[in-house]
């Protein structure tokens, strides 16, 4: 059964991303668009428009042309937006790289994307140089100054105007982020101008732009990730808000920035929510300016969502999406924030979904869980140079197979159950690790948790829990706690206390790391 968004379709302008996002920027003049939190360095809306124009001209003067790829290997900073939109202005494609990548990993992305130019920061220059050399990148720019790289500011030294480049928003790419690679090799996700323009329209339809005028949004989630790219770097600028950037997450600094800059909106991920709920440091800061906390990128339990809202005294709203959907497909709207705990909301406008039975591939009965399929204008063009992976993900009718198990509640809101590939098969039963993890996190002595399958001759697979604790609980007590709250087949059969749960920058648990560790330990030495 095809399920449509409950909201009326929104108009999607036939504009490039930069035309769309910066359409009103000139009117905002000296209002800060981006502030670097540690230094206070500010780019106003007027400066943003001018900088994008001049840097675009500088890129053109260097012979950078439409369809060529520019790589970003840097943490969040105001200049990231300047570089991104300058590249977009001349018809280039932005490939955004995780600044935590090693030289070898970065080289792989640079080669795969065909990057011609790259920008980085002095701290990452050694890695960037090694990767660029291996990948054949022509020139490295650096924010600031460092030996062996061209200052990014040199692109401003031109008398040219940017060229008038013919861009087809529906077909031409503007962004080439790479999927997380937690379920296989990373793949280049081809996002067009229209994909991102559509998603910004879908994400702002119920709240007029003038209502964002006084908002200050903290940008600690990385711009290289589609969540940060859209929700923190582009959407706020389209709405005329102010973005306050942080290069990396540090809880004390994060809390201080919220306090000192009177942050009103924080878009974050579950590990940060967990810290906000459980860490005593939170009580040292005045966070009363916060109006909304948005959470996505990984499941967040109803219990944690409610606890976070109660502790901070603000509304919490979850959303759902993928890099392949630019990223948002579902979200709890601004007016309903805090009213759908544990759920990611209804479909955004212009979007359809289906829920398919995991075993039969047929439409699942109403209210039953199954694989989530998505169709809408935010769905990617495909994976770069990978038609086989594209065909496996997007079927001939345009449905994107998410690989996520979900169900639709009676109110029309979606609840994410888990990844299909991560379901644990115990004696014919299917167990969702995310459900057990959410339960474990309700225990006051458990500060983080992950659940993986262990091979078992009798049962097929059994759940094993890895937990981070405050030292006041034993593995046996963890097992008993779970057993007291779930059906017998869902009980965890093994528990290990560890120092840290491995996670991707997006906040997703890297279960594969734990699974590989178990396999290594099981090999006789």
N, C-alpha and C positions, 0 to 999 in steps of 0.2 A: 504494500500500500504506500502510495506517495503522500507524504505529509508536507504541507506548505507552511511557510511562516504565517503566524496569525496577524502580522502587520502588513499594511498596504505596501506595495512596491515603492521604492524611492527612485527618483530620477538620477541617473548616473551621467554626469556631463562628459562629453567627448573631448576631454582635455588631457594634456600630459600631466604627470604627477606634479611637477614643479609649478606649472601654470595654476593648477588646482589648489595646491597647498599654500602658495604665496600670493594668491589672488588679492587678499585684503592686507597683506603685510605692509604695503606702502602707507596705508592709512594709519597704521599703529605707531609709526615714527620712532620715538625714543623709548617706547615700552620695551623692557627686556624680553627677548625671545628665548635666549639660553644664558644661563649663569653657571659657571664652573664653581661648584660649591667650595672646594678647599681654598681657591685663590680669590674668588669673587669676580673673576674675569667675566665680562658680560658682552654679549652680542645683542644689540637692539634689533627690532624688526627692520628698521631702515638700513642698518649695517648688514643684516642678513641678505636683504635683496641686492644691495650694492656688491657685496662680496661674492655672491653666487654669480652675478653678471660678469664681474671682472675675472674671476677664476675660470669661468667658462671660456672667456676670450683667451686667457692664457693657455688653456688646454688646446684650444683650436690653433693657436700660434705654434704650438709644439707638434702639430700634425695629428692630434688625437681626433679620431673621426667616429661618426655614427656606427654603432654595432661593435665597437671595440670595448674591451673589458678593463676596468680600473679596479684594483684590489684595495680594500681597506683592512689594515692589520693594526688596530689601535683600540684602546679603551674608550669609554664614553667621554666626550668633550664637545664643547660648542662647535669647534671647527669641523667635526665629523659631518654635521648637517650641511655646512658650506661645501665641502668636497663632494658629498653625495649629490646635491642638487646641481652643482656645476657640471658634474659628469652627465647627469640626466638632461641638462639644458642642451648639450651638444649631441644628444642622442646616444651617449655611451651607456654601458651596462655596469652596474655596481656589484661586484662580488664581495661580500662581507665575510671576514674571517675571524674566528675566535682568537683573541690575543693570547690565549693560553696554549695555542698550537705550538708544537715543536717545529724546528726548521724543516724536518722531513715531512711532517703532516701538512705544513703550510705549502711546501713545494708541490705536494700532490694536488692540493686545491688550485694552486696557480697554474699548473700544467693542464689540469682538467678543464678549467674555465677559460684558458687561453689569455690570461691577464697580460696586458702590455705594460701598464704602469702600476705602481704600488705606493701607498702612503702609510707611514708608521710613526712611532714616537721613538726618541733616542733610546729608551730603555729596551726596546724590542729590535733595535737596528741590527744587532749581530745575527739574530735568527732570521730577520727579514732579508738580510744580504745573502746569507747562505742559501735560503730558499729561492730567492730571485735568481741567483746564479744558476742553480739547478734547473729552474723552470724557463729560463730565457727571458725574464722580464727586462725591459729596456732601460727603465729608469726608476729609481727609488726617491720618493719625496719624504721629508720628515717634518712633523710639526715642531717648530722651534729650530734648533741648529744642532748638527752633529757631523763630524768628519765622515766622509764617504757617502753622503746623501745630499740631495738638492733641497734647500729649504722650501717648504710648501708655499711660503710667502712670496717666493720668486715668481709664482704664477700670476701674481698681481701686477707685475712689472710689464704692462702692455698698454698700448694706446688703442688697441682694437676694441670693437664691439663683438659680442658673441654672434656667430653665424646664424642665419635663419635656417634651421634644419627641419626638414619635413619628417614629422614623427607620426606614425599611425598608433594611437593609444591602444587599440585592441590587439595589435600584433607585435609591436616593438617592445623588447624587454627593457626594464629599468633596473631590476634587481635580480641577483643570482646568488641567494643565500644557499648554504649547503645543509641538507638534512642532518640530524644529530649523529647518525651513524650507529645508534645503539642497537639497531636491528639489521645490521649489514653495513656495507661500505657507504660512506657519505655520497650523496647524489646532488648535483646542481639543480636547484628548483627554479624553473624559468617563470618569473613573474613579470607581467606586462604592466604598462602604465595604467591600463583600465582595471586590472586586478586590484591594484592598491587604491586607486581612486574609488572604485566600487566599495571596497571594504571600509574606507573612511566614511563614506556616505552611510553604509549599513551600521556603523558604530556610533553615529552621532545623530540619527534621525529624530530621536525623541527629546533631545535637549538642544534648543537653539544656541547658536554660537555665542550670542551675547551673554548667555548665562555662564560661559566659561571665562569671562573677561578677568575676573579676580582670582582665578585658580592658579596655584603654583604646584607643579607636578614634579615629584622627585624621580629622577631617571637613574636608577641603580641597575636595573635589568639591562643587559648589553644591547647596544644598537645593532650588533651583528646578527642577533636573533630576530626572527620576524615579529615577535611580540614587542620587543623594544623598538624595532625599526618603525612599526606602524603606530603603536599606542604611545610611545614616548618621544619619538623624533619627528613624526609627521602629523599625526592627528592633533596634538596640542597646538602646533603652529597654525594649522588650518583653522582652529577654533580661537586663536588669539590669546592663548594662555602663556604662562612662563614656565620653561623647563629648567630644573636645577639638576645638573649632572654630577654623578659620582663615578670615578673610574673603576671602583670595585666595591664589593659589599664588605663592610666592617660594621658590626652592630652598633657600637658606640658612636661611630661617625654618622651612621644612618639616622640614629635617634637625634643626635645633635643637629643635623641638618633640618630634620622635620621641625625641631623646636626653634632654631635660629632663623630659618627662612619662612616660618609659618606655613609649612606645606599643607595644602588642602586635599590633595589626591595622591595616593601611593598605589601604583600598579606593581604587584609583586608576585612571588611564587610561594608554594606551600612551605618550603624550609624557612623562609623569612617569617611567614605567619606563625610557624611553630616557635620560633625564637621570641616573637612578640607575645605569645601566650605564656611561655614557660620561663623566660629569663628574668631574673630579679632586676637586672639593669634597667629594664623598661620603666620602672617606677622612679628612676632618678630624673626623668625628663618630662617637660610639659608638652604633651602631644595633642593638646585640646584643639589645635587648628585643624586637625584631620577631619574631613567630612566623609570621605569615601576611601575604602581600601578595595581595590580590584585584584582578583587572584585568578591565575590561569597557568597553563603549561603542564600541570600535573594535577591529579585528583586531590581535593581537600575535603575532609570529612565534615559532616554537619556539626559535630561536636567542637572541632577546632574552629570552624567558622563562627559559631555562636560565642565561643570563649573569647575569640579575638575581638569581636564586636563589643562584648561586655567589658573587656579590660580597657580597650581604647576609647570606648564611648562613641563609636562611629559606626557607619553602615558598612557591611561587607557584601560584595557582589562577585560571583564567579562567572567565568566565561570559558568557552571551549573553542579550540581551533587547531590548525596544523600549519606548518610552514607552507604546505601545499595548498592551503586555502587563504593565504594572504593576511592574517591568519584566521580571522574569526568566522565561525559559523553559528554559534549559539552564545547568548549572554543574558544575564539578568539585567534588565534595563535599569537606568538610574533611579526611576521612581519606585521600583520594586526591590531595591537593594536591601538585604537583610531579611527578606520575606520568603526566601527559597533556600534555606540552609542545606548544604550538601548537593545542591543542584546547579547546573550550569546555564539554566534559563531556556527560553524558547529559541527557535530559529530566528536569525536576523532577517530583515526584509530581503526580498528577491531570491530567497533560498529555499530549497526543498531537501528532504531527507527520506531515507527508507531504513528500516531495521530488518535485517535478514537473519534467519535461523542459522547459527554457526555450523550446524551439521548438514542441513539439507540445502542451504542456499536460497530457500523460499522465504517469502515475507513472514516474519514472526507474528504470532497473535498479538493483539493489542495488550500492552502492559508487560509483555515478555521481553527479556533481554536478547540482543543479537548484534550482529555487526552493523555499525553505522555507515551509511552511504550518504554522500553529499553531492548536490548539484547546484551551481549558481555562478554568477559572474566573477566571484573571487577565486574560483578553482584555477590552479596553475595551468600554464600552457603545456607543461610536461617536464620531464627530466632531461637535462642537457645531454645530447649525444647518447641517449639511452632509450631508444624506442621500445625495447623489450620491457624495461621496468615501467615505462609510461603505460604501455598496454596492460600490464598486470595491475596497475593502480586505477586507471581511468578506463571504463568500459566503453563500447561503441555508442552507448546512449548518453555519454557524458557524466556518468555517476562515478565519483571518486570513492574508492573503497578505503576507509580510514584504518582498518585493522583494529579498531577499538570496539569493545563490547559496551553497549549502552541500552538503556530502556527509557521510554517516554512515560512520565508520570501522568496522572489524571488531569493535572493542571496544564498539560502541554509542555512542561519543562523537561529537559533532558537530564538524566543522571548517568554519569560514566561509571561503568563497572570495572573494566580493566582492558588491557591489551589481549587480543585473541591468543597471541603467541606466548603470553605469560600465564594463562590459565593453568592451574595445576590439576592434573587428572588423577584423582585418588579413587581407586576401585570403581571406576565408571562415573564418579561425581566430578563436577568441575568446581574448583575453588579459586576465587579471585584473590590474589595476593593483596591488592589494594584494600579489600574489605578487612582482612586481618591486620594490616598495617594501621588502618584507621582505628581499629579497636585497641591495639597495643598502645597507641599514642594517648588514649584516654586514661591510662594508668599514670598516676602522679610521679612514679619513680622512673618512668621510661621517657627519655627525651627525644629519641629517634628510633626508627625501626624499618626493617626491610624483610620481606618473605620471599623465599625462592623454592623451587621444587628440587627434591633429592630423589634420585632413582631408587626404587625399592622393588625387590623381586616379587613380593606378594601383592603389594598395592599398586604397582606401576610407578607412582610418584607419591611422595609425602611432603608436607610443608615444613620447611625449616625457617625459624625466625632468627634474624640478627637484630640485637637491640643495643642501644646506647643508654646507659642508666646513670642515675646519680649515686649508685653504690649501695642502695638500700633494698635491693631485690635480687633473688637468686634465679637461675634458669628454671628450677622446678616451680618456683612461684609464678614465673611468667607463663609456663605451660598450664598451670592450674587456673590462672586468671583467664586465659583464652577459653579453656574448657568450660568454665562457668558461664560463658556468654554465647557460645556457638553450638550448632548441631554437632553431634559426635564426629561426623566425617570431616569437619572443618578444623578439628583440633591440630595445633602445631605439634609435631612429633619430635622435634629437636630444637634446641635453643642455644644460641651462642652470644655471649656479651662481647662487644667489640668497641673500639674507641671512636669510630666514625663510620657513617654509612656513605659509600661512594655515590656521588651524584654528578650529573651533567650540569653545566652552567645554567640551563633552563630550570633546574630543580628536579628533573626526573631522576629517579633512582636507577643507578647503573647495575641492575640485577646481574647482567652478564659478567661483571667483574667478580661478583660473589660466587656465581655458578662456576666460573673458570677456576677460582680459588679452591672450591670444593673438589673439583675434578683433579686438580694438581695434588691436593692433600690425599686423595684416594689412591693415587698411583704408588705402588710399593717402591720404596727407596732403598 
